[in-house]
Amino acid sequence: MFEDLAERGFQIEFHSHATAILSVDFPDAIGELEAALGALSIPIEEIIGSGGGETKGTQRLRRALAELGWHKVNFTIDKSINGVRRESISHEVDHVRTFPDG
């Protein structure tokens, strides 16, 4: 899984049961991520000249993933005691996609 990306120098890590979950439950996600990341290139001029804001390489990757249905999502976890809201935690994730089976 992601062998081509690893050969190109991408550092890939799997934690807990990520390999099993991706390969069994979300094989389409593997292909989409490989396609979007495999098409990514960052010219040295963008690395040297970058500063402030979102880089062009990041913009290209964001657009490529968005075209495949991967969008920014805010997840919120609310904790309540006896119906009274006591705590709320939110976390923004840049690239999230919902698949039919999950």
CORQUI-V904843 format. One line per field, one symbol per residue. ss: DSSP state (H for helix, E for strand, L for the rest). A space follows every 10 residues. Layout:
ss=???
//
This chain:
ss=LLHHHHHLLL LLLLLLLHHH HHHHHLHHHH HHHHHHHHLL LLLHHHHHHL LLLLLHHHHH HHHHHHHLLL EEEEEEEEEE ELLEEEEEEE EEEEEELLLL LL
//
